[in-house]
Amino acid sequence: MPDQPAHHNPSWRPRTVMTQSAILRSGFMETCEALYLTSGYVYGSAEEAEAAFANDGSRYVYSRYANPTVSMFEERLRLLEGAEACRGTASGMAAVFASLACFVKAGDRVVGSRALFGSCLYVLQTVLPRYGVETVIVDGRDLDAWRAALKPGARAVFLESPSNPTLEIIDLAAVAKLAHEAGAVLIVDNVFATPILQRPLEFGADIVCYSATKHIDGQGRTLGGAVLGTRKYVLESLAPFLRHTGPALSPFNAWVLVKGLETLDLRLERQMASALAVAHFLESQRKVERTLYPGLESHPQYALARRQMKGAGTVVSFNAGHGKDDAFRFLNALRLVAISNNLGDSKSLVTHPATTTHSRVPPEQRAALGIADNLVRLSVGLEDPADLIEDLTQALEKI
């Protein structure tokens, strides 16, 4: 971000940071953050243009490199996360790929947790090996598995916690310690938790990435992503990679995400209360084999989730009936909750991971991950929880 007066007070609390920080006002002194829809910038002279490019980062020169609206989003998220630097990307998967590709090279090893979003698994298991990067996948809950995989050394460790869609919780502090002992940096995909519920850097993580498309936008409007880390990593590794490969965040999308950050914690608070009520309801239903939610005492990592997170999140996964047919009957009977593979939205959304988000994952691998043919992932929105429970009740009756 080019040097400009920072609209921020270090004593501000998160709620104030989300509404007031990193505002770059123009000469019109607008109340709302300005939307700078421009691809390029002009210079007063040829000498000024020469100086701008010679001192890369001193001013805005091209919106693929930096843009005032994108800078506002990056700086606000940086302050909320407690990171040294942040860069926005066109999507969450652009953030995931860039977080690794900007510094790993042929001959390096990357160790990842097995419980990942399908596209993340594709990056680790298919894309990186094409460029000579060895990847090893482990059960993220098993510290001995991490220890064994990291014993030969590694360049990077990649994980998500809670995981998509089975909501596994990984001990971030323990894995960070093992990663650093092996000479690796720890990258955490924090999309399910958001910076409100979990700040991985506080547990020893080195890099955090987001799909801002999810809770940060929170209303299903636009795509975006972000990568956060040390100033050295961002400026020396990430920024050049983004600049030259081009996954730039649109200024309009960045503006939407800036506005989404203003209400992030308020939405999460309401959605989590509803998610817990829905999880308790599902756990009591005889047509539901298993309910997964980190806020339930029945969750395998309930104690870890309480220690590591400030809340259990907005996603509930459960096994409806006894197979794919039962799961589809349930999904097709829903009247209020819509079928969609997105999550973190103000509207409640439901999907069948085995045939959508993880459909490209081999069946045996899905089985090992606990993604059964009757598993359903429910992203709880801002509706009245009583209405959601009524809709779930009538849909379960169709099984």
C-alpha positions in Angstrom: 0.0 0.0 0.0 1.6 3.4 -1.0 2.3 5.7 1.9 -0.7 7.7 2.9 -2.0 9.1 6.2 -3.4 6.1 8.1 -7.0 6.5 9.5 -6.4 4.3 12.6 -5.9 4.6 16.3 -3.9 1.7 17.8 -6.2 1.8 20.9 -9.3 1.0 18.9 -11.1 -2.2 19.6 -12.1 -4.7 16.8 -15.6 -3.4 16.5 -14.2 0.1 15.8 -11.5 -1.2 13.5 -14.1 -2.9 11.3 -16.0 0.4 10.8 -13.5 3.2 11.0 -10.0 2.0 10.1 -8.0 2.5 6.9 -10.3 5.0 5.3 -8.6 6.8 2.4 -10.8 9.9 1.8 -10.5 11.9 -1.4 -10.6 15.7 -1.7 -14.4 15.5 -1.5 -14.1 14.1 2.1 -16.9 11.5 1.6 -18.4 9.7 4.5 -18.5 6.3 2.8 -15.3 4.7 1.6 -14.6 5.8 -2.0 -14.7 3.4 -4.9 -11.8 4.0 -7.2 -12.8 2.3 -10.5 -9.6 2.9 -12.4 -7.1 0.7 -14.2 -4.3 3.3 -14.3 -3.0 6.5 -12.9 -1.5 9.7 -14.5 1.8 11.5 -13.8 2.7 15.2 -14.0 5.8 14.5 -16.0 7.9 11.8 -17.6 10.3 12.1 -14.7 7.5 11.5 -12.2 6.5 8.3 -14.0 10.1 7.2 -14.1 10.4 7.8 -10.4 7.1 6.0 -9.6 8.3 2.8 -11.4 11.9 3.0 -10.0 10.5 3.2 -6.4 7.8 0.5 -6.7 5.2 0.9 -4.0 5.7 4.6 -3.4 2.5 5.5 -5.3 -0.2 3.9 -7.3 0.9 3.1 -10.9 -1.5 0.3 -12.1 -4.5 -1.4 -10.4 -3.1 -4.8 -11.0 -0.3 -3.8 -8.6 -2.3 -1.7 -6.1 -5.5 0.4 -5.9 -6.8 2.8 -3.2 -10.0 0.8 -2.6 -8.2 -2.5 -2.5 -5.7 -0.9 -0.1 -8.5 0.0 2.2 -9.7 -3.6 2.3 -6.2 -5.0 2.8 -5.3 -2.5 5.6 -8.6 -3.0 7.5 -8.3 -6.8 7.3 -4.6 -6.6 8.3 -5.5 -4.6 11.4 -8.3 -7.0 12.3 -6.0 -10.0 11.9 -3.1 -8.5 13.7 -0.7 -9.2 10.8 2.2 -7.1 9.5 0.9 -7.0 5.9 -1.9 -8.2 3.6 -2.7 -8.5 -0.1 -6.1 -9.0 -1.6 -6.7 -11.5 -4.4 -9.5 -12.2 -7.0 -10.8 -15.2 -5.1 -10.1 -17.5 -2.1 -8.5 -20.1 -4.3 -6.2 -17.5 -5.8 -5.2 -16.7 -2.2 -4.5 -20.3 -1.4 -2.5 -21.0 -4.5 -0.5 -17.7 -4.2 0.3 -18.3 -0.5 2.2 -21.4 -1.6 3.3 -20.8 -5.2 5.0 -17.5 -4.4 7.8 -19.2 -2.5 7.9 -23.0 -3.0 10.1 -24.4 -5.7 11.0 -27.7 -7.3 12.6 -30.1 -4.8 10.6 -28.6 -1.8 8.3 -30.6 0.4 4.8 -29.4 1.5 2.9 -31.3 4.2 -0.9 -30.7 4.3 -3.8 -31.9 6.3 -6.1 -34.4 4.6 -9.3 -32.6 5.6 -9.3 -29.8 3.0 -11.7 -28.1 0.6 -11.6 -30.1 -2.7 -9.8 -27.4 -4.7 -7.2 -27.0 -2.0 -6.5 -30.8 -2.2 -6.2 -30.3 -6.0 -3.6 -27.6 -5.6 -1.6 -29.8 -3.1 -1.9 -33.1 -4.8 -2.1 -32.3 -8.5 -0.8 -28.8 -9.3 2.3 -28.5 -7.1 3.7 -32.0 -8.0 3.6 -30.9 -11.6 6.3 -28.4 -10.8 8.5 -30.8 -8.8 7.1 -30.1 -5.3 6.7 -33.1 -3.2 3.4 -33.1 -1.2 2.5 -35.3 1.8 -1.0 -35.5 3.2 -1.6 -36.5 6.9 -4.5 -36.7 9.3 -4.4 -33.2 10.8 -5.7 -34.3 14.2 -2.8 -36.7 14.7 0.3 -35.0 16.0 2.4 -38.1 15.6 1.5 -38.2 11.9 2.6 -34.5 11.6 5.8 -35.4 13.4 6.6 -38.3 11.1 5.8 -36.4 7.9 7.9 -33.4 9.0 10.9 -35.4 10.2 12.7 -35.2 6.8 12.1 -31.5 6.8 9.6 -29.4 4.8 9.3 -25.9 3.2 5.6 -25.4 4.1 2.7 -26.8 6.1 -0.9 -26.1 4.9 -4.1 -26.8 6.8 -7.6 -25.5 7.5 -9.3 -25.5 10.9 -12.2 -26.0 11.2 -12.1 -28.2 8.1 -14.5 -28.3 5.2 -17.0 -30.1 5.5 -16.4 -32.3 8.5 -15.4 -29.5 10.9 -12.2 -31.2 12.2 -10.2 -29.0 14.6 -6.4 -29.0 14.4 -4.2 -27.9 17.3 -2.6 -24.9 15.7 0.0 -24.2 18.4 1.2 -27.8 18.4 1.5 -28.0 14.6 3.2 -24.6 14.4 5.8 -25.9 16.8 6.4 -29.0 14.8 6.5 -27.1 11.5 9.0 -24.6 12.8 11.2 -27.4 14.2 11.3 -28.9 10.7 12.2 -25.6 9.1 8.7 -25.1 7.5 6.3 -22.1 7.5 2.7 -22.8 8.6 -0.1 -21.6 6.4 -3.6 -21.7 7.8 -6.8 -21.4 5.7 -9.0 -19.6 8.3 -12.1 -19.2 6.2 -14.5 -21.1 8.5 -13.4 -19.3 11.7 -12.8 -15.8 10.3 -10.4 -13.4 12.2 -13.3 -12.8 14.7 -13.3 -16.3 16.0 -9.7 -17.4 15.5 -6.4 -15.5 14.8 -3.9 -18.2 13.8 -0.9 -15.9 14.0 -1.4 -15.9 17.8 -0.9 -19.6 17.8 2.3 -19.5 15.8 1.1 -19.6 12.2 3.2 -17.6 9.7 0.6 -17.0 7.0 -3.2 -16.8 7.0 -5.4 -16.9 3.9 -9.1 -16.3 3.3 -11.9 -16.7 0.9 -13.4 -13.3 1.5 -16.3 -14.5 -0.6 -17.6 -16.3 2.4 -18.3 -14.6 5.8 -16.3 -11.4 5.0 -18.7 -10.5 2.2 -21.4 -12.5 3.9 -24.2 -11.7 1.5 -23.4 -13.7 -1.6 -22.5 -10.7 -3.7 -18.9 -11.0 -4.8 -15.6 -13.0 -5.0 -12.4 -12.1 -3.2 -9.5 -13.5 -1.2 -6.6 -12.4 1.0 -3.2 -13.5 2.2 -1.7 -12.1 5.4 1.8 -12.6 6.9 5.0 -10.8 7.8 6.0 -7.7 5.9 9.0 -9.5 4.6 7.0 -12.4 3.2 4.4 -10.2 1.6 6.7 -7.7 0.1 9.5 -10.0 -1.1 7.6 -13.2 -2.0 3.9 -12.6 -2.3 3.6 -9.1 -3.9 5.9 -9.8 -6.8 4.1 -13.1 -7.5 0.7 -11.4 -7.5 2.0 -8.4 -9.6 3.4 -10.6 -12.4 0.8 -13.4 -12.5 -2.3 -11.1 -12.2 -4.9 -12.5 -9.8 -5.9 -8.9 -8.9 -8.8 -8.1 -6.7 -11.3 -5.9 -8.4 -11.8 -2.4 -6.8 -15.5 -2.9 -6.8 -15.2 -6.3 -5.1 -12.8 -4.8 -2.6 -15.3 -2.0 -1.8 -18.1 -4.6 -1.2 -15.7 -6.5 1.1 -14.8 -3.3 3.0 -18.5 -2.8 3.7 -18.9 -6.5 4.6 -16.2 -6.2 7.3 -18.3 -3.5 9.0 -20.9 -6.0 10.1 -18.8 -9.2 10.2 -18.9 -9.8 14.0 -22.5 -8.8 14.3 -23.6 -11.3 11.7 -21.4 -14.0 13.2 -22.8 -13.6 16.6 -26.4 -14.0 15.4 -25.5 -16.9 13.0 -23.6 -18.8 15.6 -26.5 -18.6 18.1 -28.8 -20.0 15.4 -26.2 -22.6 14.4 -26.0 -23.9 18.0 -29.8 -24.1 18.2 -30.0 -26.0 14.9 -27.1 -28.3 15.9 -28.9 -29.2 19.2 -32.1 -29.9 17.2 -30.4 -32.1 14.7 -28.6 -34.1 17.4 -31.9 -35.0 18.8 -33.4 -36.4 15.6 -33.6 -40.1 15.0 -33.2 -39.7 11.2 -29.9 -37.9 11.7 -27.1 -40.4 12.3 -24.4 -37.9 13.4 -24.2 -34.2 13.9 -20.9 -32.3 13.7 -20.6 -28.9 15.2 -17.6 -27.7 17.3 -20.0 -26.1 19.8 -21.5 -29.4 20.7 -20.0 -31.4 23.6 -20.2 -34.5 21.4 -17.8 -33.0 18.9 -14.5 -35.0 19.0 -12.4 -31.8 19.5 -14.9 -29.8 21.6 -12.3 -29.0 24.2 -9.7 -27.9 21.7 -12.3 -25.8 19.8 -13.2 -24.0 23.1 -9.5 -23.4 23.8 -8.6 -22.2 20.3 -11.7 -20.4 19.1 -13.9 -17.7 20.4 -17.0 -19.3 18.9 -17.9 -22.5 17.0 -18.8 -21.0 13.7 -21.8 -20.9 11.4 -21.6 -24.3 9.7 -23.2 -27.6 10.9 -22.7 -30.9 9.1 -24.8 -34.0 9.6 -25.6 -37.4 8.2 -29.2 -37.4 7.0 -30.7 -40.9 6.7 -28.7 -43.8 5.4 -27.4 -42.9 2.0 -27.3 -40.5 -1.0 -31.0 -41.1 -1.8 -32.1 -40.1 1.7 -29.8 -37.1 1.6 -31.3 -36.0 -1.7 -34.8 -36.5 -0.5 -34.0 -34.2 2.5 -32.4 -31.5 0.3 -35.2 -31.5 -2.3 -37.8 -31.2 0.5 -36.3 -28.0 2.0 -38.5 -24.9 1.3 -36.6 -22.1 3.2 -33.0 -23.3 3.0 -31.6 -23.1 -0.6 -29.3 -25.6 -2.1 -25.9 -23.9 -2.9 -22.2 -24.7 -2.5 -21.5 -21.3 -1.0 -21.3 -20.7 2.8 -21.0 -17.8 5.3 -24.0 -16.1 3.7 -26.8 -14.2 5.4 -29.1 -16.7 3.8 -29.0 -20.3 5.0 -27.5 -22.6 2.4 -27.1 -26.4 2.2 -25.1 -28.7 0.0 -24.2 -32.4 -0.5 -20.4 -32.4 -0.4 -19.9 -35.8 -2.0 -21.5 -34.6 -5.2 -20.5 -30.9 -5.1 -17.5 -29.5 -3.3 -15.7 -32.8 -2.9 -17.0 -34.6 -6.0 -13.6 -34.7 -7.6 -12.1 -36.4 -4.5 -11.8 -40.2 -5.0 -14.5 -42.2 -3.1 -12.0 -44.0 -0.9 -10.4 -40.7 0.0 -13.9 -39.2 0.8 -14.6 -42.2 3.0 -11.4 -41.6 4.9 -12.4 -38.0 5.4 -15.8 -38.9 6.8 -17.6 -37.5 3.7 -20.3 -40.2 3.5 -23.0 -40.2 0.8 -25.5 -39.0 3.3 -23.4 -36.1 4.7 -25.0 -32.7 4.4 -23.3 -29.4 5.1 -25.6 -26.6 6.3 -24.4 -23.0 6.5 -26.7 -21.2 8.9 -27.8 -17.7 8.0 -29.6 -14.8 9.6 -33.2 -16.2 9.5 -35.1 -16.9 12.7 -33.8 -20.2 14.0 -37.4 -21.3 14.7 -38.2 -21.0 11.0 -35.0 -23.0 10.1 -35.9 -25.8 12.5 -39.4 -26.0 11.1 -38.0 -26.3 7.6 -35.5 -29.0 8.7 -38.3 -30.9 10.5 -40.5 -31.1 7.6 -37.6 -32.1 5.3 -36.5 -34.8 7.6 -40.0 -36.3 7.5 -39.5 -37.0 3.8 -36.7 -39.5 4.6 
